[in-house]
Each structure stands twice: as C-alpha cells, then as structure tokens.
C-alpha cells in the first residue's frame, strides 16, 4: 500500500488562488499577441488603470518596458504560444526583468469565465504573483538542429561547408 503523504489540492477557483501567499508582489502578467500585448500589474504609481494594451512594434515594446519600470515591476510572466513572444521576452530580459514564458496550458481560465485578452493578462498576473506558473520555454536557448546529410549542406550557423568554420564542428 502506498503511504506517501497526499499532496495539497491544486487551487481551482479565484478565491482559492487569492488565499495563497503572494510570492511575487512586483509581478506583471502579459498576454502576448501578434499586434498588441495586454499587460497587467498590481498597482500604478499614479493610480491609473492597472491593465494596459501596448502595440507589438519596437516603440510599443519600449513604452511597455518604461511603464513596467514606473510601476516597480521586477518579474514578468508571458503567455505566448507562437513566435510573437520571443522578441518581447528578449526585450524584457535585456531590460533586467526576471522573465518567465509559460504555455497557455498553465494559464487556462476557469470554466465559465469570459475570455478576453484583458482578462487573460489579469489572470496571468494573478497566477504569477502567487508563484503558480512554471517556465515552459526559454527562447534564448538555441534548439539543436540535426546534422547535415551531405558534405555541402548548410550547417545551423549558415556555413555551407562540411565543417562549420564558426564552431569547428561537423554536427553544428
């Protein structure tokens, strides 16, 4: 008979989640999109709304980073399922934020709740502030490509020789 202690139940409702201790009081949650990113923070210095939409282009990313700094954010969780989150992730890391990219599977809404980008970023913020979001990917870690099949095939660094001149490896 298995005598392992029972693990605590996973919180299922917003009230259960809110009853948990806050691990990241200066957290932000971002719902990543192809045209805009929705961002939620705990509080703003001027009392303005805590949820904002930013364009996904470079000036919009700069504005987003500046706003997060003004709000005192130190850690950010992104929900991104495609390539749109990679540039944002790298921008946030470069700006000095502790950044977690998580899968939408970990941020699913509770059944029956309406789903909008604004509500999603608030939900991501809530889960991240309580430490409930695991890191699901790190866009800065290169993925290993398979070795070339012929001596003249391109290596992952773009060299078209049998031995990659950049790393001196045949399986670059």
Secondary structure, 3 states (H helix, E strand, C coil): CCCCCCCCCCCCCHHHHHCCCCCCCCEEEEECCCCEEEEEECCCCCCCCCEEEEECCHHHHHHHHHHHHHCCCCEEEEECCCCHHHHHHHHHHHCCCEEEEECHHHCCCCCCCCCCHHHHHHHHHHHHHCCCCCCCECCCCCCCCCCCCCCCCCCCCCCCCCCCCCCCCCCC
